[in-house]
């Protein structure tokens, strides 16, 4: 009987479990003696309901497309039914109880009905099994629509005996072309025998009279899925048989669904009802030994319901081939700051020969991924810089969604020798007014260790770009630090530190520092008047200047100290200081007390050297 409601999710799930328990279904392309729509789900309470879900379904069809859990009752035919089928089995439908099997032999018995239902090979015919104590002379039926606002009743006569004897046989109606529409009908049958006995059985059965699909030239290939056969081809042709007219026509434009290993596909039949579908089952990288493939569709019924139809199915074995990775290099040397890379070929073994594998996902660590291209070639680069020597592993992806399900996992390793970067910090330095260079800092490497060769060279350049010359070298402490002073002949220019490096450490340079101890002078210094009377004022004057290129210019706003050395003494006494104006001029006045020498002094700061004026002797009277 035809399905009257959408298949429930619970039934679908149960059917899916049944499918996994018995995945192999045997189908044969049958002949005229088969029901053209036997694969249609016609009774959700008695027929198993599949569980797999097609990717696409026709309009107004359920989104969950079930798959059968067992071979459907009556395999769909690959050819339309014959014009005059003769049933070899009892008629389908709900059987009428037959308590006696045969009519009484005393001549008083009325006809007794056996099975009543649609002809198994053609739903356009009604078959009735009847027996009596005498020959049955007439069989008729009334078919009443089960649905509709005003159900119609159609009388069907003209039954003929098709098997058995008139006293105990099977009778078949003419094609019921007088039925007003497709649908379900309640059947009441009547029979009369030669004794004049009559029997009527109300509600003897219910039959469905609807168009049924017919299949031809069905095939699913290949026979095995492996690394070189990853696609499944489904071919065939679908027609629609009309039980009222007996005509068969192509089922064109029918939406079909294919379920294959967790993946759904959709297609539409051509104008002649044919289909050719190419699908690539996705195994999600999981270990799979077989792939069940189902082709189905939902057919729309005249009353607005939909019936699930299984067109074809097959379980394909999965064969997994060994794989291997061949790297171009087993080891590489890179400078610190470069990234670790590897290239090579991924291959698989097939028919005793190693062949390049294209489209295989590979990993190197967590962040480097690639897919093999033509010839199985690949290149992987780790996005992060290695800080020391390491061993890297290249492997086929273990991600269940990326791994090739037809290849075994494989891996290969290579070593990376990192030439470490040497880092030198010229952390603190200066040149004092005596031209001594102070050096303070540390040396380390990118691997966090102190290079075994602790020697550092001091280099000087006039412009900081070219002409670097080594002035000498020194050795750091065991922890890589240093703190020392050294005299430089030219206290003007650029300085840096340099490490020559080794096989495991790159040459290194420190930051450069610039010192320019600019020369200064006090010109025109004078202390006067002279001689001067004791107690009177001595005035000191002069100009502070600095050297700019080859010219002396004013060095204003700087403090100048005035010192006095009494006649006959060796020590100097600071009498005071004065700040030069913007032109470098300064004037300072003091009280004359005794004979002695006067001098002006500028004490350098920053990049300037000390300056000392002309010594001026003043006689005090």
Buried (B, 14 or more C-beta within 10 A) or exposed (E): BBBBEBBBBEBBEBBBEBBEEEEEBEBEBBEBBBBBBBBBBBEBEEBBBBBBBBBBBBEEBBEBBBBBBBBBBBBBBBBBBEEEBBBEEBBBBBBBEBEEEEBEEEEEBBBBBBBBBBBBBBBBBBBBBBBBBBBBBBBBBBBBBBEEEEEEEBEBEEBEBBEBEBBBBBBBBBBBEEBEBBBBBBBBBBBBBBBEBEBBBEEBBBBBBBBBBBBBEBEBEEEEBBBEBBEBEBBBBBBBBBBBEBEBBBBBEBBBBBBBBEBBBBBBBBEEBBBEBEBEBBBBBEEBEBBBBBBBBBBBBEBEBBBBBBBBBBBBEBBBBEBBBEBEEEEBEBEBEBEBBBBBBBBBBBEEEBBBBBEBBBBBBEEBBBEBEEEBBBBBBBEEEBBBBBEBEBBBBEEEEBBBBBBBEBBBBBBBBBBBBBBBBBBEBBBEEEBEBEBBBBBBBBBEEBBEBBEBBBBBBEEBEEEBEEBEBBEBEEEBBBEEBEEBEEBBBBBBBBBBBBEBBBEBBBEBBEBEBBBBBBEEBBBBEBEBEEEEEBEBBBBBBBBEEEEBEBBBEBBBBBBBBBEEEEEBEEBEBBEBBEEBBBEBEBEBEEBBBBBBBBBBEEBBBBBBBBEBEBEBE
